[in-house]
Amino acid sequence: MRKFLIATLTLGLWSSLSLAQSDETPPPAAPANVVSGAILKGSWHRPDGEYSIQIEDALEDGTLRAGYFNPRPIRVASARWRFGGDTLQIRVDLNDTGYEGAFYILQFNSESGQLEGEYHPASQESFNVVFERRLGPVLN
């Protein structure tokens, strides 16, 4: 009788664990255009001024072909992207007069469709920024 009771309890416990595990749903996978960085292509505008980032391409090696404008062109020393832990992140390093050592670290927010993060100006304290996608004219 004791063996039957132990076997019944063990089977019941195993069934409960199996049901609990099967009820868990894995987190949704990120869309392919986010994982590949393709979602970054386009013009991004910072609403607090005339600052913009133009991303022409997100290459497989993690390099971005990007320009930065305020509103005139500012030299981009390097621009990189990466996807990991469900986060698409970019870093844009600037190197121009008044921008030596300045950089952005931004993450793509899939809910808002914005790039959000920090701007680290040269020799100044960093602050939070948001870039919105700039929509072009509607073509027929």
Beta strands, then each sheet from edge to edge (+ up, - down):
strand 1: 42-46
strand 2: 51-58
strand 3: 64-69
strand 4: 73-74
strand 5: 76-84
strand 6: 87-94
strand 7: 103-109
strand 8: 114-120
strand 9: 127-134
sheet 1: 4+ 3- 2+ 1- 9+ 8- 7+ 6- 5+
end
